[in-house]
Amino acid sequence: MPVAFPLHFCIEDLPKPLLCVPLVVQWLWLAARYRSLTLPSAVNPAIPTGGLAGESKCDCLGQIGAAFGTHVAAWRRVAPGEDVLACRRLAGLAYPLIAKPDIGWCGYGVRRIRSDSELLAYQAAFPAGASFMVQRLVVAPNEAGLFYVRMPSDSSGRLVAVTVRHAPCVTGDGRLRLGALVARDPRLRRHRSSYAQSLGAAALERVPRAGEVVTLTTIASLRIGARYEDASACITETLSRRIDAIARSMPEFHVGRFDVRFESMSALRDGVFEIIEVNGAGSEAIHFWDPALPLGDAFAGVFAKQRMLFEIGNEMCRKGHRPVGMVALARAWLAQQRLISRYPAWN
């Protein structure tokens, strides 16, 4: 029987090794050209490792200038051993809220918290000696990643991409169980066990009403079935200026992604949004993971992003900044991976 191949192959269809190998090869080539394996860690000198690995979410959010506080979802860091209920009250946070690791990746350990008892249980399950944050749950229905770049020699930067994240969800028909609806969706069915974890196995036995939209997880991550849509066409001068002003309010911030919640595309174009995270040099330009983008175009974009990191890192070195050493970067990455494996269950 002949093997059927998809008519359109995109970057998210690739097995992880096939995705990583070309990027590693290019990174090594760029490292040889610029004589530094860790040069991109110099692009954001106020963030440890430039944001390549192990950076604090709280520290990154805390670098945003006070004048832009209304654009940031209220949050507070909870240090090891600190009274988490007092932290919640001091931050003025009501339930439900979001608890997430201070050092995290791809939504690991992120939970929607509905009560004092759930918050205390989250803290009890958190790795000893590690901090987490509590943050206001932004009820705006949409989420996007806004990718920003500023060359060190330029007085202003630019918003180069907007990517809308579509959380994994299904629509009920009044007949099929939730688990069956997940199983018939090619994108979602391989993550069924993850949804059983986030919703509870019993929830997959429920029969949603006809037309009922069931969101399967709080986290809009490709890792668990979310879909990314390139919405860069919605970039306006107003939105780009707003992001540039926020980025320039941070100390020497040149490359990164602002993850935001917003009410509508019209509101986003007008620069109305709330920031829930800031990610540095290691943040992906996630618009290349839009399944509508051909594989060749996606790889060309990812390669261009890596070249840009080395170019900016090289400029920063000329200004007197230095990248972290390979050992320090490896330690930061390994520490992050160890923490991720010990975080409480996400939902």
ZADO-1210 file (C-alpha; in nm, 4 decimals, padded with zeros to 6 digits):
<atoms>
<atom x="00.0000" y="00.0000" z="00.0000" code="MET" pos="1"/>
<atom x="00.1486" y="00.3421" z="-00.0908" code="PRO" pos="2"/>
<atom x="00.2345" y="00.5752" z="00.1945" code="VAL" pos="3"/>
<atom x="00.0232" y="00.8909" z="00.2083" code="ALA" pos="4"/>
<atom x="00.2129" y="01.2114" z="00.2797" code="PHE" pos="5"/>
<atom x="00.0453" y="01.5357" z="00.3866" code="PRO" pos="6"/>
<atom x="-00.0054" y="01.7839" z="00.1061" code="LEU" pos="7"/>
<atom x="00.1170" y="02.0611" z="00.3343" code="HIS" pos="8"/>
<atom x="00.3984" y="01.9907" z="00.5777" code="PHE" pos="9"/>
<atom x="00.4655" y="02.2465" z="00.8514" code="CYS" pos="10"/>
<atom x="00.7291" y="02.2865" z="01.1196" code="ILE" pos="11"/>
<atom x="00.5072" y="02.1614" z="01.4019" code="GLU" pos="12"/>
<atom x="00.4744" y="01.8254" z="01.2209" code="ASP" pos="13"/>
<atom x="00.8472" y="01.7581" z="01.2592" code="LEU" pos="14"/>
<atom x="00.9766" y="01.5209" z="01.5262" code="PRO" pos="15"/>
<atom x="01.1805" y="01.7141" z="01.7817" code="LYS" pos="16"/>
<atom x="01.5210" y="01.5783" z="01.6660" code="PRO" pos="17"/>
<atom x="01.4568" y="01.6759" z="01.3047" code="LEU" pos="18"/>
<atom x="01.3578" y="02.0222" z="01.4211" code="LEU" pos="19"/>
<atom x="01.6544" y="02.0735" z="01.6516" code="CYS" pos="20"/>
<atom x="01.9401" y="01.9341" z="01.4414" code="VAL" pos="21"/>
<atom x="01.9379" y="02.2076" z="01.1712" code="PRO" pos="22"/>
<atom x="01.9118" y="02.4778" z="01.4395" code="LEU" pos="23"/>
<atom x="02.2019" y="02.3332" z="01.6368" code="VAL" pos="24"/>
<atom x="02.4134" y="02.3086" z="01.3211" code="VAL" pos="25"/>
<atom x="02.3432" y="02.6740" z="01.2371" code="GLN" pos="26"/>
<atom x="02.4141" y="02.7806" z="01.5974" code="TRP" pos="27"/>
<atom x="02.7536" y="02.6059" z="01.5855" code="LEU" pos="28"/>
<atom x="02.8319" y="02.7687" z="01.2504" code="TRP" pos="29"/>
<atom x="02.7436" y="03.1126" z="01.3878" code="LEU" pos="30"/>
<atom x="02.9436" y="03.0413" z="01.7041" code="ALA" pos="31"/>
<atom x="03.2487" y="02.9609" z="01.4915" code="ALA" pos="32"/>
<atom x="03.1978" y="03.2751" z="01.2838" code="ARG" pos="33"/>
<atom x="03.1652" y="03.5025" z="01.5892" code="TYR" pos="34"/>
<atom x="03.4013" y="03.2967" z="01.8082" code="ARG" pos="35"/>
<atom x="03.1516" y="03.2505" z="02.0908" code="SER" pos="36"/>
<atom x="02.9017" y="02.9756" z="02.1643" code="LEU" pos="37"/>
<atom x="02.7063" y="03.1933" z="02.4065" code="THR" pos="38"/>
<atom x="02.7159" y="03.5306" z="02.2304" code="LEU" pos="39"/>
<atom x="02.3327" y="03.5720" z="02.2271" code="PRO" pos="40"/>
<atom x="02.3360" y="03.5813" z="02.6086" code="SER" pos="41"/>
<atom x="02.4704" y="03.9388" z="02.5786" code="ALA" pos="42"/>
<atom x="02.1657" y="04.0776" z="02.3945" code="VAL" pos="43"/>
<atom x="01.9726" y="04.1659" z="02.7144" code="ASN" pos="44"/>
<atom x="02.2453" y="04.2364" z="02.9729" code="PRO" pos="45"/>
<atom x="02.0008" y="04.3168" z="03.2563" code="ALA" pos="46"/>
<atom x="01.8596" y="03.9612" z="03.2348" code="ILE" pos="47"/>
<atom x="02.0818" y="03.6704" z="03.3465" code="PRO" pos="48"/>
<atom x="02.1871" y="03.4694" z="03.0367" code="THR" pos="49"/>
<atom x="02.0015" y="03.7334" z="02.8343" code="GLY" pos="50"/>
<atom x="01.6917" y="03.5199" z="02.8796" code="GLY" pos="51"/>
<atom x="01.8315" y="03.2095" z="02.7074" code="LEU" pos="52"/>
<atom x="01.7643" y="02.9910" z="03.0132" code="ALA" pos="53"/>
<atom x="01.6748" y="03.0099" z="03.3798" code="GLY" pos="54"/>
<atom x="01.5593" y="03.3721" z="03.3919" code="GLU" pos="55"/>
<atom x="01.3111" y="03.4910" z="03.6538" code="SER" pos="56"/>
<atom x="00.9649" y="03.5786" z="03.5236" code="LYS" pos="57"/>
<atom x="00.9180" y="03.8163" z="03.8167" code="CYS" pos="58"/>
<atom x="01.2449" y="03.9980" z="03.7502" code="ASP" pos="59"/>
<atom x="01.1584" y="04.0401" z="03.3817" code="CYS" pos="60"/>
<atom x="00.8127" y="04.1805" z="03.4586" code="LEU" pos="61"/>
<atom x="00.9648" y="04.3989" z="03.7307" code="GLY" pos="62"/>
<atom x="01.1901" y="04.5707" z="03.4761" code="GLN" pos="63"/>
<atom x="00.8929" y="04.7298" z="03.2993" code="ILE" pos="64"/>
<atom x="00.8797" y="05.0994" z="03.3856" code="GLY" pos="65"/>
<atom x="00.6232" y="05.2158" z="03.6398" code="ALA" pos="66"/>
<atom x="00.4580" y="05.4386" z="03.3792" code="ALA" pos="67"/>
<atom x="00.3333" y="05.1241" z="03.2038" code="PHE" pos="68"/>
<atom x="00.1975" y="04.9500" z="03.5128" code="GLY" pos="69"/>
<atom x="-00.1572" y="04.9528" z="03.3747" code="THR" pos="70"/>
<atom x="-00.0368" y="04.7289" z="03.0919" code="HIS" pos="71"/>
<atom x="00.0853" y="04.4572" z="03.3311" code="VAL" pos="72"/>
<atom x="-00.1414" y="04.2030" z="03.5021" code="ALA" pos="73"/>
<atom x="-00.0947" y="04.2467" z="03.8793" code="ALA" pos="74"/>
<atom x="00.1434" y="03.9920" z="04.0302" code="TRP" pos="75"/>
<atom x="00.3573" y="03.9165" z="04.3327" code="ARG" pos="76"/>
<atom x="00.6521" y="03.6865" z="04.3935" code="ARG" pos="77"/>
<atom x="00.6160" y="03.4263" z="04.6696" code="VAL" pos="78"/>
<atom x="00.9572" y="03.3459" z="04.8169" code="ALA" pos="79"/>
<atom x="01.0303" y="03.0081" z="04.9790" code="PRO" pos="80"/>
<atom x="00.8609" y="02.9868" z="05.3185" code="GLY" pos="81"/>
<atom x="00.6642" y="03.3089" z="05.2690" code="GLU" pos="82"/>
<atom x="00.2978" y="03.3296" z="05.3721" code="ASP" pos="83"/>
<atom x="00.1305" y="03.2827" z="05.0349" code="VAL" pos="84"/>
<atom x="-00.2128" y="03.3939" z="05.1591" code="LEU" pos="85"/>
<atom x="-00.0643" y="03.7191" z="05.2876" code="ALA" pos="86"/>
<atom x="00.1105" y="03.7676" z="04.9520" code="CYS" pos="87"/>
<atom x="-00.2203" y="03.7262" z="04.7733" code="ARG" pos="88"/>
<atom x="-00.3888" y="03.9827" z="04.9962" code="ARG" pos="89"/>
<atom x="-00.1028" y="04.2321" z="04.9660" code="LEU" pos="90"/>
<atom x="-00.1199" y="04.2057" z="04.5877" code="ALA" pos="91"/>
<atom x="-00.4974" y="04.2621" z="04.5976" code="GLY" pos="92"/>
<atom x="-00.5636" y="03.9419" z="04.4048" code="LEU" pos="93"/>
<atom x="-00.9070" y="03.7799" z="04.4051" code="ALA" pos="94"/>
<atom x="-00.9906" y="03.4213" z="04.3096" code="TYR" pos="95"/>
<atom x="-00.9588" y="03.2715" z="04.0628" code="PRO" pos="96"/>
<atom x="-00.5953" y="03.3628" z="04.0058" code="LEU" pos="97"/>
<atom x="-00.2937" y="03.2141" z="03.8311" code="ILE" pos="98"/>
<atom x="00.0004" y="03.0552" z="04.0142" code="ALA" pos="99"/>
<atom x="00.3109" y="02.9859" z="03.8100" code="LYS" pos="100"/>
<atom x="00.6806" y="02.9100" z="03.8664" code="PRO" pos="101"/>
<atom x="00.9177" y="03.2054" z="03.8743" code="ASP" pos="102"/>
<atom x="01.1527" y="03.0014" z="03.6559" code="ILE" pos="103"/>
<atom x="00.9430" y="02.8146" z="03.4058" code="GLY" pos="104"/>
<atom x="00.8981" y="02.6940" z="03.0511" code="TRP" pos="105"/>
<atom x="00.6060" y="02.6050" z="02.8212" code="CYS" pos="106"/>
<atom x="00.3431" y="02.6228" z="03.0938" code="GLY" pos="107"/>
<atom x="00.4883" y="02.3614" z="03.3293" code="TYR" pos="108"/>
<atom x="00.3555" y="02.4181" z="03.6812" code="GLY" pos="109"/>
<atom x="00.0996" y="02.6825" z="03.5781" code="VAL" pos="110"/>
<atom x="-00.2327" y="02.6417" z="03.7587" code="ARG" pos="111"/>
<atom x="-00.5609" y="02.8242" z="03.7883" code="ARG" pos="112"/>
<atom x="-00.6258" y="02.8592" z="04.1614" code="ILE" pos="113"/>
<atom x="-00.9798" y="02.9014" z="04.2981" code="ARG" pos="114"/>
<atom x="-00.9444" y="02.9098" z="04.6779" code="SER" pos="115"/>
<atom x="-00.7130" y="02.9471" z="04.9766" code="ASP" pos="116"/>
<atom x="-00.6975" y="02.5700" z="05.0126" code="SER" pos="117"/>
<atom x="-00.5877" y="02.5249" z="04.6492" code="GLU" pos="118"/>
<atom x="-00.3254" y="02.7965" z="04.6876" code="LEU" pos="119"/>
<atom x="-00.1852" y="02.6383" z="05.0038" code="LEU" pos="120"/>
<atom x="-00.1789" y="02.2986" z="04.8321" code="ALA" pos="121"/>
<atom x="00.0096" y="02.4501" z="04.5373" code="TYR" pos="122"/>
<atom x="00.2701" y="02.5987" z="04.7703" code="GLN" pos="123"/>
<atom x="00.3052" y="02.2705" z="04.9591" code="ALA" pos="124"/>
<atom x="00.3688" y="02.0831" z="04.6324" code="ALA" pos="125"/>
<atom x="00.6230" y="02.3367" z="04.5069" code="PHE" pos="126"/>
<atom x="00.9955" y="02.2459" z="04.5172" code="PRO" pos="127"/>
<atom x="01.1650" y="02.3587" z="04.8383" code="ALA" pos="128"/>
<atom x="01.3873" y="02.6622" z="04.7895" code="GLY" pos="129"/>
<atom x="01.2154" y="02.7779" z="04.4687" code="ALA" pos="130"/>
<atom x="00.9969" y="03.0857" z="04.4238" code="SER" pos="131"/>
<atom x="00.6697" y="03.1121" z="04.2383" code="PHE" pos="132"/>
<atom x="00.4371" y="03.3962" z="04.1523" code="MET" pos="133"/>
<atom x="00.0689" y="03.4664" z="04.1940" code="VAL" pos="134"/>
<atom x="-00.0932" y="03.6766" z="03.9237" code="GLN" pos="135"/>
<atom x="-00.4339" y="03.8182" z="03.8472" code="ARG" pos="136"/>
<atom x="-00.6290" y="03.6009" z="03.6070" code="LEU" pos="137"/>
<atom x="-00.6878" y="03.8214" z="03.3022" code="VAL" pos="138"/>
<atom x="-01.0359" y="03.7370" z="03.1761" code="VAL" pos="139"/>
<atom x="-00.9804" y="03.8837" z="02.8291" code="ALA" pos="140"/>
<atom x="-01.0556" y="03.5949" z="02.5900" code="PRO" pos="141"/>
<atom x="-00.7535" y="03.6193" z="02.3601" code="ASN" pos="142"/>
<atom x="-00.3800" y="03.5606" z="02.4035" code="GLU" pos="143"/>
<atom x="-00.0893" y="03.6562" z="02.1804" code="ALA" pos="144"/>
<atom x="00.2882" y="03.6667" z="02.1716" code="GLY" pos="145"/>
<atom x="00.4361" y="03.9980" z="02.0541" code="LEU" pos="146"/>
<atom x="00.7939" y="03.9555" z="01.9315" code="PHE" pos="147"/>
<atom x="01.0139" y="04.2648" z="01.9622" code="TYR" pos="148"/>
<atom x="01.3612" y="04.3540" z="01.8325" code="VAL" pos="149"/>
<atom x="01.5804" y="04.6633" z="01.8760" code="ARG" pos="150"/>
<atom x="01.9320" y="04.6917" z="01.7396" code="MET" pos="151"/>
<atom x="02.1664" y="04.8452" z="02.0017" code="PRO" pos="152"/>
<atom x="02.2628" y="05.1247" z="01.7624" code="SER" pos="153"/>
<atom x="01.8983" y="05.2250" z="01.7091" code="ASP" pos="154"/>
<atom x="01.7025" y="05.4622" z="01.9326" code="SER" pos="155"/>
<atom x="01.3801" y="05.2673" z="01.8783" code="SER" pos="156"/>
<atom x="01.2860" y="04.9087" z="01.8034" code="GLY" pos="157"/>
<atom x="01.0067" y="04.7381" z="01.6177" code="ARG" pos="158"/>
<atom x="00.7351" y="04.4847" z="01.6733" code="LEU" pos="159"/>
<atom x="00.8219" y="04.2209" z="01.4161" code="VAL" pos="160"/>
<atom x="00.5493" y="03.9619" z="01.4750" code="ALA" pos="161"/>
<atom x="00.2160" y="03.9018" z="01.6462" code="VAL" pos="162"/>
<atom x="00.1064" y="03.5440" z="01.7062" code="THR" pos="163"/>
<atom x="-00.2382" y="03.4569" z="01.8405" code="VAL" pos="164"/>
<atom x="-00.2476" y="03.1483" z="02.0615" code="ARG" pos="165"/>
<atom x="-00.5608" y="02.9356" z="02.0295" code="HIS" pos="166"/>
<atom x="-00.6043" y="02.7225" z="02.3415" code="ALA" pos="167"/>
<atom x="-00.6968" y="02.3571" z="02.2801" code="PRO" pos="168"/>
<atom x="-01.0747" y="02.3218" z="02.2822" code="CYS" pos="169"/>
<atom x="-01.3589" y="02.1162" z="02.1365" code="VAL" pos="170"/>
<atom x="-01.7227" y="02.1930" z="02.0567" code="THR" pos="171"/>
<atom x="-01.9903" y="01.9601" z="02.1905" code="GLY" pos="172"/>
<atom x="-02.2571" y="01.7984" z="01.9729" code="ASP" pos="173"/>
<atom x="-02.4831" y="01.6758" z="02.2550" code="GLY" pos="174"/>
<atom x="-02.4007" y="01.3106" z="02.1795" code="ARG" pos="175"/>
<atom x="-02.0285" y="01.2363" z="02.2149" code="LEU" pos="176"/>
<atom x="-01.8333" y="01.2285" z="02.5386" code="ARG" pos="177"/>
<atom x="-01.5601" y="01.4871" z="02.5804" code="LEU" pos="178"/>
<atom x="-01.2955" y="01.2163" z="02.5465" code="GLY" pos="179"/>
<atom x="-01.4432" y="01.1061" z="02.2147" code="ALA" pos="180"/>
<atom x="-01.4480" y="01.4638" z="02.0862" code="LEU" pos="181"/>
<atom x="-01.0790" y="01.4924" z="02.1731" code="VAL" pos="182"/>
<atom x="-01.0020" y="01.1563" z="02.0092" code="ALA" pos="183"/>
<atom x="-01.1484" y="01.2582" z="01.6733" code="ARG" pos="184"/>
<atom x="-00.9357" y="01.5753" z="01.6513" code="ASP" pos="185"/>
<atom x="-00.5955" y="01.5009" z="01.4894" code="PRO" pos="186"/>
<atom x="-00.4243" y="01.7841" z="01.6781" code="ARG" pos="187"/>
<atom x="-00.5689" y="01.7043" z="02.0197" code="LEU" pos="188"/>
<atom x="-00.5912" y="01.3271" z="02.0420" code="ARG" pos="189"/>
<atom x="-00.2211" y="01.2712" z="02.1108" code="ARG" pos="190"/>
<atom x="-00.2578" y="01.4899" z="02.4220" code="HIS" pos="191"/>
<atom x="-00.5583" y="01.3076" z="02.5708" code="ARG" pos="192"/>
<atom x="-00.3661" y="01.2014" z="02.8822" code="SER" pos="193"/>
<atom x="-00.2636" y="01.5628" z="02.9416" code="SER" pos="194"/>
<atom x="-00.6260" y="01.6763" z="02.9309" code="TYR" pos="195"/>
<atom x="-00.7215" y="01.3986" z="03.1709" code="ALA" pos="196"/>
<atom x="-00.4613" y="01.5469" z="03.4039" code="GLN" pos="197"/>
<atom x="-00.5754" y="01.9068" z="03.3633" code="SER" pos="198"/>
<atom x="-00.9526" y="01.8404" z="03.3788" code="LEU" pos="199"/>
<atom x="-00.9643" y="01.5120" z="03.5685" code="GLY" pos="200"/>
<atom x="-01.0308" y="01.1748" z="03.4059" code="ALA" pos="201"/>
<atom x="-01.3998" y="01.1885" z="03.5013" code="ALA" pos="202"/>
<atom x="-01.4458" y="01.5102" z="03.3042" code="ALA" pos="203"/>
<atom x="-01.3627" y="01.3291" z="02.9797" code="LEU" pos="204"/>
<atom x="-01.6724" y="01.1126" z="03.0330" code="GLU" pos="205"/>
<atom x="-01.9067" y="01.4112" z="03.0310" code="ARG" pos="206"/>
<atom x="-02.1217" y="01.4795" z="02.7243" code="VAL" pos="207"/>
<atom x="-02.0995" y="01.8524" z="02.6392" code="PRO" pos="208"/>
<atom x="-02.4137" y="02.0257" z="02.5159" code="ARG" pos="209"/>
<atom x="-02.4526" y="02.0893" z="02.1443" code="ALA" pos="210"/>
<atom x="-02.2545" y="02.4018" z="02.0605" code="GLY" pos="211"/>
<atom x="-02.0797" y="02.4110" z="02.4009" code="GLU" pos="212"/>
<atom x="-01.7115" y="02.5072" z="02.3655" code="VAL" pos="213"/>
<atom x="-01.4930" y="02.3260" z="02.6199" code="VAL" pos="214"/>
<atom x="-01.1438" y="02.4661" z="02.6751" code="THR" pos="215"/>
<atom x="-00.9210" y="02.1752" z="02.7728" code="LEU" pos="216"/>
<atom x="-00.6453" y="02.3593" z="02.9592" code="THR" pos="217"/>
<atom x="-00.5527" y="02.7004" z="03.0963" code="THR" pos="218"/>
<atom x="-00.2243" y="02.6898" z="02.9037" code="ILE" pos="219"/>
<atom x="-00.2238" y="02.7910" z="02.5371" code="ALA" pos="220"/>
<atom x="00.0965" y="02.6027" z="02.4538" code="SER" pos="221"/>
<atom x="00.1851" y="02.4110" z="02.1389" code="LEU" pos="222"/>
<atom x="00.3226" y="02.1455" z="02.3748" code="ARG" pos="223"/>
<atom x="-00.0309" y="02.0421" z="02.4670" code="ILE" pos="224"/>
<atom x="-00.2252" y="02.0993" z="02.1497" code="GLY" pos="225"/>
<atom x="-00.2677" y="02.4766" z="02.1178" code="ALA" pos="226"/>
<atom x="-00.2575" y="02.6254" z="01.7700" code="ARG" pos="227"/>
<atom x="-00.0489" y="02.9297" z="01.6804" code="TYR" pos="228"/>
<atom x="-00.1718" y="03.1741" z="01.4173" code="GLU" pos="229"/>
<atom x="00.0464" y="03.4406" z="01.2598" code="ASP" pos="230"/>
<atom x="-00.1458" y="03.7672" z="01.2994" code="ALA" pos="231"/>
<atom x="00.1397" y="04.0015" z="01.2083" code="SER" pos="232"/>
<atom x="-00.0854" y="04.1673" z="00.9532" code="ALA" pos="233"/>
<atom x="-00.2632" y="04.3332" z="01.2468" code="CYS" pos="234"/>
<atom x="00.0486" y="04.5296" z="01.3507" code="ILE" pos="235"/>
<atom x="-00.0299" y="04.9003" z="01.3518" code="THR" pos="236"/>
<atom x="00.1849" y="05.2035" z="01.4199" code="GLU" pos="237"/>
<atom x="-00.0031" y="05.2508" z="01.7468" code="THR" pos="238"/>
<atom x="00.0632" y="04.8960" z="01.8668" code="LEU" pos="239"/>
<atom x="00.4266" y="04.9014" z="01.7560" code="SER" pos="240"/>
<atom x="00.4936" y="05.2342" z="01.9306" code="ARG" pos="241"/>
<atom x="00.3305" y="05.1092" z="02.2501" code="ARG" pos="242"/>
<atom x="00.5429" y="04.7945" z="02.2638" code="ILE" pos="243"/>
<atom x="00.8567" y="04.9896" z="02.1766" code="ASP" pos="244"/>
<atom x="00.7917" y="05.2365" z="02.4590" code="ALA" pos="245"/>
<atom x="00.7381" y="04.9515" z="02.7065" code="ILE" pos="246"/>
<atom x="01.0521" y="04.7709" z="02.5899" code="ALA" pos="247"/>
<atom x="01.2607" y="05.0894" z="02.6087" code="ARG" pos="248"/>
<atom x="01.1392" y="05.1449" z="02.9656" code="SER" pos="249"/>
<atom x="01.3328" y="04.8274" z="03.0512" code="MET" pos="250"/>
<atom x="01.7117" y="04.8443" z="03.0975" code="PRO" pos="251"/>
<atom x="01.8861" y="04.7552" z="02.7677" code="GLU" pos="252"/>
<atom x="01.6159" y="04.5177" z="02.6472" code="PHE" pos="253"/>
<atom x="01.6742" y="04.4326" z="02.2793" code="HIS" pos="254"/>
<atom x="01.5117" y="04.0991" z="02.1972" code="VAL" pos="255"/>
<atom x="01.2136" y="03.9254" z="02.3487" code="GLY" pos="256"/>
<atom x="00.8488" y="03.8346" z="02.3455" code="ARG" pos="257"/>
<atom x="00.5680" y="03.9978" z="02.5392" code="PHE" pos="258"/>
<atom x="00.2873" y="03.7511" z="02.6119" code="ASP" pos="259"/>
<atom x="-00.0387" y="03.9423" z="02.6413" code="VAL" pos="260"/>
<atom x="-00.4136" y="03.8984" z="02.6875" code="ARG" pos="261"/>
<atom x="-00.6576" y="04.1191" z="02.4969" code="PHE" pos="262"/>
<atom x="-01.0289" y="04.1593" z="02.4283" code="GLU" pos="263"/>
<atom x="-01.0331" y="04.1740" z="02.0483" code="SER" pos="264"/>
<atom x="-00.8079" y="04.2232" z="01.7473" code="MET" pos="265"/>
<atom x="-00.9393" y="04.5775" z="01.7223" code="SER" pos="266"/>
<atom x="-00.8329" y="04.6454" z="02.0819" code="ALA" pos="267"/>
<atom x="-00.4905" y="04.4935" z="02.0178" code="LEU" pos="268"/>
<atom x="-00.4386" y="04.7086" z="01.7099" code="ARG" pos="269"/>
<atom x="-00.5174" y="05.0084" z="01.9304" code="ASP" pos="270"/>
<atom x="-00.2495" y="04.9005" z="02.1801" code="GLY" pos="271"/>
<atom x="-00.4948" y="04.7829" z="02.4491" code="VAL" pos="272"/>
<atom x="-00.3664" y="04.4671" z="02.6204" code="PHE" pos="273"/>
<atom x="-00.2282" y="04.3299" z="02.9479" code="GLU" pos="274"/>
<atom x="00.1146" y="04.1706" z="02.9733" code="ILE" pos="275"/>
<atom x="00.1271" y="03.8387" z="03.1576" code="ILE" pos="276"/>
<atom x="00.4920" y="03.7487" z="03.0831" code="GLU" pos="277"/>
<atom x="00.8105" y="03.8886" z="02.9336" code="VAL" pos="278"/>
<atom x="01.0559" y="03.6450" z="02.7758" code="ASN" pos="279"/>
<atom x="01.4094" y="03.7275" z="02.6660" code="GLY" pos="280"/>
<atom x="01.6520" y="03.5989" z="02.4045" code="ALA" pos="281"/>
<atom x="01.5418" y="03.2383" z="02.4403" code="GLY" pos="282"/>
<atom x="01.1812" y="03.3149" z="02.3526" code="SER" pos="283"/>
<atom x="01.0619" y="03.1631" z="02.0297" code="GLU" pos="284"/>
<atom x="00.9299" y="03.3736" z="01.7471" code="ALA" pos="285"/>
<atom x="00.6229" y="03.1540" z="01.7614" code="ILE" pos="286"/>
<atom x="00.4586" y="03.2844" z="01.4428" code="HIS" pos="287"/>
<atom x="00.6816" y="03.0389" z="01.2556" code="PHE" pos="288"/>
<atom x="00.4771" y="02.7587" z="01.4166" code="TRP" pos="289"/>
<atom x="00.1610" y="02.8631" z="01.2338" code="ASP" pos="290"/>
<atom x="00.0535" y="02.5415" z="01.0533" code="PRO" pos="291"/>
<atom x="-00.0424" y="02.7512" z="00.7511" code="ALA" pos="292"/>
<atom x="00.3235" y="02.8477" z="00.6996" code="LEU" pos="293"/>
<atom x="00.5206" y="02.6217" z="00.4617" code="PRO" pos="294"/>
<atom x="00.8090" y="02.4325" z="00.6200" code="LEU" pos="295"/>
<atom x="01.0772" y="02.6097" z="00.4166" code="GLY" pos="296"/>
<atom x="00.9484" y="02.9545" z="00.5114" code="ASP" pos="297"/>
<atom x="00.9312" y="02.8564" z="00.8779" code="ALA" pos="298"/>
<atom x="01.2909" y="02.7334" z="00.8851" code="PHE" pos="299"/>
<atom x="01.4081" y="03.0433" z="00.6984" code="ALA" pos="300"/>
<atom x="01.2473" y="03.2570" z="00.9686" code="GLY" pos="301"/>
<atom x="01.3933" y="03.0604" z="01.2583" code="VAL" pos="302"/>
<atom x="01.7382" y="03.0704" z="01.0997" code="PHE" pos="303"/>
<atom x="01.7040" y="03.4484" z="01.0532" code="ALA" pos="304"/>
<atom x="01.6132" y="03.4861" z="01.4219" code="LYS" pos="305"/>
<atom x="01.9276" y="03.3005" z="01.5310" code="GLN" pos="306"/>
<atom x="02.1446" y="03.5128" z="01.3004" code="ARG" pos="307"/>
<atom x="01.9883" y="03.8238" z="01.4483" code="MET" pos="308"/>
<atom x="02.0692" y="03.7086" z="01.8031" code="LEU" pos="309"/>
<atom x="02.4364" y="03.6709" z="01.7155" code="PHE" pos="310"/>
<atom x="02.4437" y="04.0069" z="01.5342" code="GLU" pos="311"/>
<atom x="02.2940" y="04.1898" z="01.8323" code="ILE" pos="312"/>
<atom x="02.5170" y="03.9992" z="02.0752" code="GLY" pos="313"/>
<atom x="02.8182" y="04.1058" z="01.8701" code="ASN" pos="314"/>
<atom x="02.7095" y="04.4719" z="01.8835" code="GLU" pos="315"/>
<atom x="02.6615" y="04.4488" z="02.2588" code="MET" pos="316"/>
<atom x="03.0131" y="04.3101" z="02.2993" code="CYS" pos="317"/>
<atom x="03.1451" y="04.6113" z="02.1088" code="ARG" pos="318"/>
<atom x="02.9651" y="04.8261" z="02.3664" code="LYS" pos="319"/>
<atom x="03.1509" y="04.6502" z="02.6481" code="GLY" pos="320"/>
<atom x="02.9055" y="04.3776" z="02.7503" code="HIS" pos="321"/>
<atom x="03.0147" y="04.0159" z="02.7741" code="ARG" pos="322"/>
<atom x="02.8213" y="03.6923" z="02.7238" code="PRO" pos="323"/>
<atom x="02.8001" y="03.4405" z="03.0051" code="VAL" pos="324"/>
<atom x="03.0345" y="03.1439" z="02.9939" code="GLY" pos="325"/>
<atom x="02.9311" y="02.8075" z="02.8593" code="MET" pos="326"/>
<atom x="02.9442" y="02.6494" z="03.2055" code="VAL" pos="327"/>
<atom x="02.7195" y="02.9196" z="03.3563" code="ALA" pos="328"/>
<atom x="02.4668" y="02.8857" z="03.0740" code="LEU" pos="329"/>
<atom x="02.4640" y="02.5062" z="03.1044" code="ALA" pos="330"/>
<atom x="02.4096" y="02.5325" z="03.4808" code="ARG" pos="331"/>
<atom x="02.1170" y="02.7714" z="03.4312" code="ALA" pos="332"/>
<atom x="01.9568" y="02.5388" z="03.1762" code="TRP" pos="333"/>
<atom x="02.0075" y="02.2262" z="03.3875" code="LEU" pos="334"/>
<atom x="01.8707" y="02.3983" z="03.6984" code="ALA" pos="335"/>
<atom x="01.5624" y="02.5010" z="03.4996" code="GLN" pos="336"/>
<atom x="01.5100" y="02.1461" z="03.3731" code="GLN" pos="337"/>
<atom x="01.5440" y="01.9999" z="03.7228" code="ARG" pos="338"/>
<atom x="01.2830" y="02.2417" z="03.8546" code="LEU" pos="339"/>
<atom x="01.0405" y="02.1727" z="03.5707" code="ILE" pos="340"/>
<atom x="01.0461" y="01.8012" z="03.6523" code="SER" pos="341"/>
<atom x="00.9415" y="01.8790" z="04.0128" code="ARG" pos="342"/>
<atom x="00.6712" y="02.1420" z="03.9630" code="TYR" pos="343"/>
<atom x="00.3098" y="02.0814" z="04.0710" code="PRO" pos="344"/>
<atom x="00.0717" y="01.9537" z="03.8050" code="ALA" pos="345"/>
<atom x="-00.0485" y="02.2179" z="03.5609" code="TRP" pos="346"/>
<atom x="-00.4075" y="02.2649" z="03.4485" code="ASN" pos="347"/>
</atoms>
